[in-house]
Amino acid sequence: PLDRPGASWVAGRQRAHYLEGNLTWTPAARWFSSLTSSVSSSRIGSSMVDHQRLDDYQGVQLAQSLALTYLLNQQTTLQASYSWQHVDYEQSLPLGLPLGPRFDLHSLNLGLTRQMSEQSTLGLQYGFYHYQDSFFQGAADYQAHGLFATWNLQFGNQ
């Protein structure tokens, strides 16, 4: 039995804080760069499960990204970007059982975009991705390569 009426029973609480900053810089004609950093922390607490209080679930996320763009000419653009994300929500349950993700993800992308006409743009992009997950002790780690081709076609008068 609950000591309080059902309408006043709190099932859980969440607190989160998020901070992000962006710096854009144009060092020379036809060069553009952007740096973005963010940090996020959160904590989720619950009342009781089977009359046992659970510890608050808490963690942090960090992210960094850098993007560079160079305009070769009026129709052609080169892009390069790197990003890193770190997530740490690793916890231990009462019996020492692990809970929550803890990983690092790195990605590198290189691309070329060419405007073929006012309505048509072609793109080619290469991506490299490296993922490390300490929660699974390396079982979920991977490295991946991706090659992407795009064709954007705009219809109508816009």
VENFENTA-V856520 format. One record per residue. N is the residue number from 1. PHI is phi in whole degrees, -180 to 180 (NA if undefined). OMEGA is omega in degrees with one decimal (none if undefined). Layout:
n: {N,N}
phi: {PHI,PHI}
omega: {OMEGA,OMEGA}
This chain:
n: {1,2,3,4,5,6,7,8,9,10,11,12,13,14,15,16,17,18,19,20,21,22,23,24,25,26,27,28,29,30,31,32,33,34,35,36,37,38,39,40,41,42,43,44,45,46,47,48,49,50,51,52,53,54,55,56,57,58,59,60,61,62,63,64,65,66,67,68,69,70,71,72,73,74,75,76,77,78,79,80,81,82,83,84,85,86,87,88,89,90,91,92,93,94,95,96,97,98,99,100,101,102,103,104,105,106,107,108,109,110,111,112,113,114,115,116,117,118,119,120,121,122,123,124,125,126,127,128,129,130,131,132,133,134,135,136,137,138,139,140,141,142,143,144,145,146,147,148,149,150,151,152,153,154,155,156,157,158}
phi: {NA,-89,-79,-118,-63,-56,-69,-104,-80,-96,-80,-177,-136,-133,-128,-142,-131,-138,-136,-139,-136,-136,-126,-114,-139,-117,-70,-157,-58,74,-109,-135,-141,-147,-124,-129,-130,-148,-139,-141,-132,-147,-143,-123,-122,-125,-73,-135,-126,52,63,-120,-78,-93,-67,-63,-96,-139,-175,-141,-128,-122,-146,-136,-147,-132,-128,-124,-133,-130,-89,-68,-157,-66,-107,-123,-130,-104,-132,-140,-149,-134,-141,-136,-134,-122,-123,-136,-120,-65,-135,-125,-79,-51,-92,84,-76,-75,-152,98,-80,-147,-151,-126,-128,-114,-141,-127,-130,-128,-146,-134,-125,-131,-85,-84,-157,-64,-107,-132,-134,-109,-141,-135,-140,-114,-133,-123,-132,-131,-124,-127,-123,-77,-62,-93,53,92,-67,-105,-66,-157,-126,-139,-119,-137,-125,-125,-118,-130,-136,-101,-124,-99,-104,82,-95,-124}
omega: {178.6,178.1,-177.0,174.6,-177.1,-177.1,-178.1,-179.4,-178.7,-178.7,-178.7,178.4,174.7,172.9,180.0,176.2,-177.4,178.1,179.7,176.3,-179.4,176.5,177.3,-174.9,175.4,-173.4,-179.3,178.1,178.4,176.5,176.1,177.2,-179.2,177.5,179.7,176.7,176.3,174.9,-179.2,174.4,179.6,-179.5,179.0,178.9,176.9,-178.1,-176.6,171.8,-176.9,178.0,174.8,179.2,176.0,175.7,176.9,178.2,-175.0,179.2,-175.6,173.2,176.3,179.0,175.9,173.3,178.7,179.6,177.5,178.7,176.5,178.1,178.8,175.6,-175.7,-177.8,-170.0,-178.8,172.1,178.0,172.9,177.7,175.7,175.7,179.5,177.2,177.0,178.9,179.0,174.5,-176.6,-178.1,170.6,176.3,-175.5,-179.5,179.3,179.3,-179.7,178.9,171.4,-177.8,169.9,-176.2,172.1,177.1,176.1,175.7,178.5,-179.1,176.3,-176.3,177.3,179.4,179.7,176.5,-176.3,177.7,178.4,-177.2,-171.3,177.6,176.0,179.0,175.2,-176.0,173.7,178.4,173.9,-175.4,179.2,-175.5,176.8,-177.6,-178.6,179.8,-179.9,176.8,175.4,-177.4,-178.6,-179.5,175.8,167.1,-177.4,174.6,177.7,174.8,-173.5,174.7,-179.9,172.6,178.1,-179.3,-178.2,-179.7,175.0,178.8,-177.9,none}
